[in-house]
Every structure is written in C-alpha cells, then in structure tokens.
Amino acid sequence: VTALAPPVVPGRAAPASSGARSGSVSWMALPALVVFVGFGVIPLIGVLALSFTSWDGLGAIHPSGTQSWRSVLTDPGLPHALWVTFEVMALSWLVQTPISILIGVFLAGHQRYRELLAVLYFVPLLLSSAAIAITYKALLDPNFGLGAGLHIPLLAQDWLGKSHLALGVVIFVVSWQFIPFHSLIYQGGVRQIPRSMYEAAEIDGAGRIRRFFSITLPQLKYTIITSSTLILIGSLTFFDLIFVLTAGGPGDATRVLALDMYKRGFQANLMGPASAIAVILVLVGLGLALLLRRLGGRDQSESQLEGA
Amino acid sequence: MATTVGTGTGPVTETRAGQEPRDGRSARHYNWLGGLVGWLWLAVVLVPIYWIIITSFKTQSNYFTMNPLAPATSPTLDNYRLVIASNFTRYFINSVVVTVGAVVPAVLAAFMAAFAIVRAGGTRWFLRSVNSLFLMGLAIPLQATIIPVYLIIIRLHLYDTLLAIILPSIAFAIPLSVLVLSNFIRDVPKELFESMRMDGASEWGTLWHLAFPLTRPAMVTVTIYNGLTIWNGFLLPLVLTQSPDQRTLPLALWTFQGQFSVNVPAIAACVLLTALPILILYAVGRRQLLSGLTAGFGK
C-alpha cells in the first residue's frame, strides 16, 4: 500500500481536535462523494438528458425532443430485448438457486475435503467473463469442440448458432460462473443456524427431509433473499459474457437490454436511442430493487432465531 | 457477510471461529443428495478448466486430431511464446496500473467516507444524504451510465488513456465498499472511540490509529473484491480506449481471440496467462482473507 497521505481537501480547516462529536468528520466523505458524483450521479442524470438528443458519438449533440424515445418505444426490438432480459433473469435464478442451496448445505459440513472443494469451487469467480466466454466458445465449437472430438453427436450441436440453444448456453455459462459464489453464501447461512434447532427436531423424530424443509429452508430466508437479489440485479449487467459469447446472436436471440444499449450506441452510433434504453435499464433495476426490498423487508421485525 | 470479529484472542489458526462444534450432524447422516450434486458440480467446474490447461500445451495439428480430453503427447510451449510475443507484457502492465490505480484510491476514499458516516451516526443531514446516495448507487446497474461516462471522458481529453478506465472504476467501486466498511466500523465498540477522544486524539488520528487497524480484515476483503472486479473489467476498456497500447488483459484476450480464431491452443494459452496472476494471488490471498476474517481485536 502506497500513498496513505490524504488528498488536500478544502474545508479541512475545521478544528479536528475539539470535543465536537462529529463536527469535523464530514469532509472525510468528500473524496468518495466527488468521484461518485462525477462518474456516477452526473452520468445518471446525463443519460436521461442524452435520451432527448441526437448524437453520433463524435460530432455535436443536438436536442431532438422525444424523437429517440418514439423510435425506441415503437421498435419491436425493445419488447424482445426486455423479454430476453427477463428470460435470462428468471432462468438463471431457477437454475442457480436450488443447486446453490443444495451445494451450500453440503459444503456446510466440516470435513476437511469439503474445505478443499470450496477452494476449487471458487475458481470460476476469479476468471474474467471474457476468458470464460472464450473458453466456452472454443469448447462448444460444433466442428472442433468437445462434442466433436469425443464423437458424441448430442454434444456436437451448433450450440451458439441456434436461437433456443444459444439462450440455454448463456444460462448454463452464467450458472457455471456464479453457482459457486451463491453456494458459498448459503454455506455461510447454514453455518449460522443454531444446532439446538436440529437437536430439538431430532428428538421430536423429524426426518432428514422434514428437517430440511422445516428448519434449514425457513432459517435461510434472509440468505435466500440476499442471494436472489444478487442474481436478479446481477443478471441485468451480464454484458461482457454475452457480448463475447454470442454478441447477442444468433440474430438477436440473446440480445439483452445492456447489449441492446451498447449496439445501438457504439455500433450503430445512435447515442440518443441508446440512452433511452439505458434509462429503461436503470428503471428496471430500480423497480426490481424496490420490489425485492418490499418482499424481504415485510417482516424484518420477526426474530430469525425464534425457538432456538 | 461472514465476519466473525472479536474472537481472535488465541493463536490465529486457519479454522474459522465456532467451526468445530456446530455441525456434528453431517457426520452421522451423510447428505447424499447434496453430496451427489456437490461432486457433480465440481466435475462441471473442473472439466473446462482441465480442458483449457491441456489444450494450451498442444500443437495446432495435435488439437484437431487428438481426443480433446487427453493430455498432449508431446507438450509444447510454443503457444505461450506466441502469446507473450503478442505484446502480452504491455497488456499485463496496463491491467496492473488500472487495478492498483483504481483500487487504492477507491478503498481509501470509501474507508474515510464510511468512517465519517458511522461517526456522525445519522446526526448530520449531509452525511445521511451521502449515505443514501451510495445506497442508491447499489441498486443501479452502473453500465447504464456508460454513454455519459464516455462523453465526459472525451470532454476531459482522457479518451484512450488508462486514466479513462481508472476514474469510472473508482466511482463504480465506492457504493459497495462504503456499505461493507461502514457495517464493519459500526461493530467497533463505542467505548474505544470514546477513550480515543478522552486521550485528546483528533478524528483524523482516530481514523488512522483506531479505525484503520480494526477494520483491516474488511479492508482486505473489499480490496480483493474490487481488485478482482476491475482486473476482469471489460466494458470500460472496450468503450473508453481504442489503441492497442492501452488495452487491458480482458480486452486483449478478446482481440487475440478474433485474430487467432482457429488457433485454439494459442487462445487457451492466452486465457490461462490472463488468469494466472489472479490464480497465484488467490493461492496466497485466500489464506490472508480467512485469517483476516478471524483476526479480531482481542484485548
């Protein structure tokens, strides 16, 4: 770690040593605030403003009223992109959640080899989405990939060339990348469940499956909410992976919102409509976050450890 | 967040606090379904990784003729030579510059902000609104702001520089870092802050001499998390740079793949070389991460 010296911030002049409880700490938030406002908040406002302009990414920016919005909202590409985004979101949740819970419960045991498993599980998380996408692209090649090499026709399909298969591949690769992470979250969650609950259930004669559904699953409620939030919000941001793996194709079978924004903006040079898509992306993200918060926050007062 | 703080009075061992006694049940009743899924998924995780490793040592003709899951009969390092000859070192240095240049300021700024937010304890409207601003930042897919970020970078005449990647990376890293660090600082007993104040320490002194050492485990976690995200970042380099000299590793990997599309062994070597530094750091850093999580502030 280098350069621990603080940046010189105006306003630091307030006497820092006096007993004023917190009078002198406000300025400490400034460096973070300035950068976040500059490259987070202003762009967020800017994207709304740009959606009412026309700009090719190079020349001058001209106000153009609601033209971008009209072209985006009447484009059949928008409902399609929204639908694909939703499909990716829903399917990756459906695949990842049950598998992650099962693996998490399994990993929560304390045998030494399970620790080793956890070490290996973590590896996909270290790789960049670009590296993962490129690996799978080569692996799934219909002529020279794994299926062709092993002479298994079932595996040697044109995975990325057929619409319905390509979407499945995207879901699979996303799961490959993130199931380990969610398993680790569940592992942590399971380890927090008081053992006394299981002992009590065992005395009452509850079987293994019964215990899973009456203790483990309800106790994991907040872990499930956390993990699901990460999966759902995260699936809005699968850009790199899909961009490298399929580039939205074949046709526009895997063209999710984020990709739609990029292609309109940086490939078709239509920054106005692309900004309109970006605004929609923000709204979807905010709506989702609010929805999940309502679902999760409803009975936060109720004790998680009731009966422990 | 599994943060077991305040237990590490004894010798810091590899085992997590409270690990042994909890879970005797799995020894008595083996979880067959979980075990099956667990081992199966391990195979699913490992097959592509194994394949990429063995493929990177094959010659191109070898690759087309051999069983894809059999290791190379006559391993070659030519693929690695080809990748390194394709300006790999340059991209590697770029990635290091971007990652270090973004993570260090991001974590320090987030730490200071988190400290201020916790110390104010919701009494100042300014820090309260800063906090809610950061929390809002968590809910927004920040990629959506890429077009205005691109515009700002052009106007600042930073387009096609590494600084163009660094600045937005810092901004995107701040919300989560502040959240994690402030949760952690909140766990520091109030009495410690009080006694620092009694001793006449300034808030600035308290920040570095009390909060910094006590939150080190969380700082390590946040640093590793952000470092990984930025090292693997693709969209910002893709949009904000243009010339080959400014490429970071993920972007270089992508262009390399476009260039050598049929030479799968070379691509495999390139994938491995871009991941290798992180894998090495993981081997070293995981231990640090774990002991960091258990090492508390005994006294």
Chai-1 contact restraints between the chains, C-beta under 6 A:
chainA,res_idxA,chainB,res_idxB,connection_type,confidence,min_distance_angstrom,max_distance_angstrom,comment,restraint_id
A,A16,B,S202,contact,1.0,0.0,6.0,A-B,restraint_1
A,A16,B,E203,contact,1.0,0.0,6.0,A-B,restraint_2
A,A16,B,W204,contact,1.0,0.0,6.0,A-B,restraint_3
A,S17,B,S202,contact,1.0,0.0,6.0,A-B,restraint_4
A,S22,B,R119,contact,1.0,0.0,6.0,A-B,restraint_5
A,S22,B,A120,contact,1.0,0.0,6.0,A-B,restraint_6
A,S24,B,E203,contact,1.0,0.0,6.0,A-B,restraint_7
A,V25,B,A116,contact,1.0,0.0,6.0,A-B,restraint_8
A,V25,B,R119,contact,1.0,0.0,6.0,A-B,restraint_9
A,V25,B,E203,contact,1.0,0.0,6.0,A-B,restraint_10
A,S26,B,F126,contact,1.0,0.0,6.0,A-B,restraint_11
A,M28,B,M112,contact,1.0,0.0,6.0,A-B,restraint_12
A,M28,B,F115,contact,1.0,0.0,6.0,A-B,restraint_13
A,M28,B,A116,contact,1.0,0.0,6.0,A-B,restraint_14
A,A29,B,A113,contact,1.0,0.0,6.0,A-B,restraint_15
A,A29,B,A116,contact,1.0,0.0,6.0,A-B,restraint_16
A,A29,B,L127,contact,1.0,0.0,6.0,A-B,restraint_17
A,A29,B,V130,contact,1.0,0.0,6.0,A-B,restraint_18
A,P31,B,A109,contact,1.0,0.0,6.0,A-B,restraint_19
A,A32,B,A109,contact,1.0,0.0,6.0,A-B,restraint_20
A,A32,B,A110,contact,1.0,0.0,6.0,A-B,restraint_21
A,A32,B,A113,contact,1.0,0.0,6.0,A-B,restraint_22
A,A32,B,I174,contact,1.0,0.0,6.0,A-B,restraint_23
A,L33,B,V130,contact,1.0,0.0,6.0,A-B,restraint_24
A,V35,B,I170,contact,1.0,0.0,6.0,A-B,restraint_25
A,V35,B,A171,contact,1.0,0.0,6.0,A-B,restraint_26
A,F36,B,A171,contact,1.0,0.0,6.0,A-B,restraint_27
A,F36,B,I174,contact,1.0,0.0,6.0,A-B,restraint_28
A,F39,B,L167,contact,1.0,0.0,6.0,A-B,restraint_29
A,F39,B,P168,contact,1.0,0.0,6.0,A-B,restraint_30
A,F39,B,A171,contact,1.0,0.0,6.0,A-B,restraint_31
A,G40,B,G137,contact,1.0,0.0,6.0,A-B,restraint_32
A,G40,B,A171,contact,1.0,0.0,6.0,A-B,restraint_33
A,P43,B,T145,contact,1.0,0.0,6.0,A-B,restraint_34
A,P43,B,P148,contact,1.0,0.0,6.0,A-B,restraint_35
A,P43,B,V149,contact,1.0,0.0,6.0,A-B,restraint_36
A,L44,B,T145,contact,1.0,0.0,6.0,A-B,restraint_37
A,G46,B,P148,contact,1.0,0.0,6.0,A-B,restraint_38
A,V47,B,T145,contact,1.0,0.0,6.0,A-B,restraint_39
A,V47,B,P148,contact,1.0,0.0,6.0,A-B,restraint_40
A,L102,B,G34,contact,1.0,0.0,6.0,A-B,restraint_41
A,L102,B,V37,contact,1.0,0.0,6.0,A-B,restraint_42
A,I103,B,V37,contact,1.0,0.0,6.0,A-B,restraint_43
A,I103,B,G38,contact,1.0,0.0,6.0,A-B,restraint_44
A,I103,B,W41,contact,1.0,0.0,6.0,A-B,restraint_45
A,V105,B,G34,contact,1.0,0.0,6.0,A-B,restraint_46
A,F106,B,N31,contact,1.0,0.0,6.0,A-B,restraint_47
A,F106,B,G34,contact,1.0,0.0,6.0,A-B,restraint_48
A,F106,B,G35,contact,1.0,0.0,6.0,A-B,restraint_49
A,F106,B,G38,contact,1.0,0.0,6.0,A-B,restraint_50
A,G109,B,D23,contact,1.0,0.0,6.0,A-B,restraint_51
A,G109,B,S26,contact,1.0,0.0,6.0,A-B,restraint_52
A,H110,B,D23,contact,1.0,0.0,6.0,A-B,restraint_53
A,P124,B,V45,contact,1.0,0.0,6.0,A-B,restraint_54
A,L126,B,I278,contact,1.0,0.0,6.0,A-B,restraint_55
A,L126,B,Y282,contact,1.0,0.0,6.0,A-B,restraint_56
A,L127,B,A275,contact,1.0,0.0,6.0,A-B,restraint_57
A,S128,B,N232,contact,1.0,0.0,6.0,A-B,restraint_58
A,S128,B,P250,contact,1.0,0.0,6.0,A-B,restraint_59
A,A130,B,F234,contact,1.0,0.0,6.0,A-B,restraint_60
A,A130,B,P250,contact,1.0,0.0,6.0,A-B,restraint_61
A,A130,B,L253,contact,1.0,0.0,6.0,A-B,restraint_62
A,A130,B,W254,contact,1.0,0.0,6.0,A-B,restraint_63
A,A131,B,V271,contact,1.0,0.0,6.0,A-B,restraint_64
A,A131,B,T274,contact,1.0,0.0,6.0,A-B,restraint_65
A,A131,B,A275,contact,1.0,0.0,6.0,A-B,restraint_66
A,I134,B,Q257,contact,1.0,0.0,6.0,A-B,restraint_67
A,I134,B,V271,contact,1.0,0.0,6.0,A-B,restraint_68
A,T135,B,P48,contact,1.0,0.0,6.0,A-B,restraint_69
A,T135,B,I52,contact,1.0,0.0,6.0,A-B,restraint_70
A,T135,B,V271,contact,1.0,0.0,6.0,A-B,restraint_71
A,A138,B,V264,contact,1.0,0.0,6.0,A-B,restraint_72
A,L139,B,P48,contact,1.0,0.0,6.0,A-B,restraint_73
A,L146,B,P68,contact,1.0,0.0,6.0,A-B,restraint_74
A,G149,B,P68,contact,1.0,0.0,6.0,A-B,restraint_75
A,G188,B,A2,contact,1.0,0.0,6.0,A-B,restraint_76
A,R195,B,R22,contact,1.0,0.0,6.0,A-B,restraint_77
A,Y198,B,R25,contact,1.0,0.0,6.0,A-B,restraint_78
A,R208,B,H29,contact,1.0,0.0,6.0,A-B,restraint_79
A,L236,B,P141,contact,1.0,0.0,6.0,A-B,restraint_80
A,T237,B,P141,contact,1.0,0.0,6.0,A-B,restraint_81
A,T237,B,Q143,contact,1.0,0.0,6.0,A-B,restraint_82
A,F239,B,Q143,contact,1.0,0.0,6.0,A-B,restraint_83
A,F239,B,L235,contact,1.0,0.0,6.0,A-B,restraint_84
A,D240,B,F234,contact,1.0,0.0,6.0,A-B,restraint_85
A,V244,B,W254,contact,1.0,0.0,6.0,A-B,restraint_86
A,A258,B,Q143,contact,1.0,0.0,6.0,A-B,restraint_87
A,G265,B,I147,contact,1.0,0.0,6.0,A-B,restraint_88
A,M271,B,I147,contact,1.0,0.0,6.0,A-B,restraint_89
A,A274,B,I147,contact,1.0,0.0,6.0,A-B,restraint_90
A,S275,B,I147,contact,1.0,0.0,6.0,A-B,restraint_91
A,A278,B,A144,contact,1.0,0.0,6.0,A-B,restraint_92
A,L281,B,P141,contact,1.0,0.0,6.0,A-B,restraint_93
A,L281,B,A144,contact,1.0,0.0,6.0,A-B,restraint_94
A,V282,B,I140,contact,1.0,0.0,6.0,A-B,restraint_95
A,V282,B,A144,contact,1.0,0.0,6.0,A-B,restraint_96
A,G285,B,I140,contact,1.0,0.0,6.0,A-B,restraint_97
A,G285,B,P141,contact,1.0,0.0,6.0,A-B,restraint_98
A,L286,B,A139,contact,1.0,0.0,6.0,A-B,restraint_99
A,A289,B,A139,contact,1.0,0.0,6.0,A-B,restraint_100
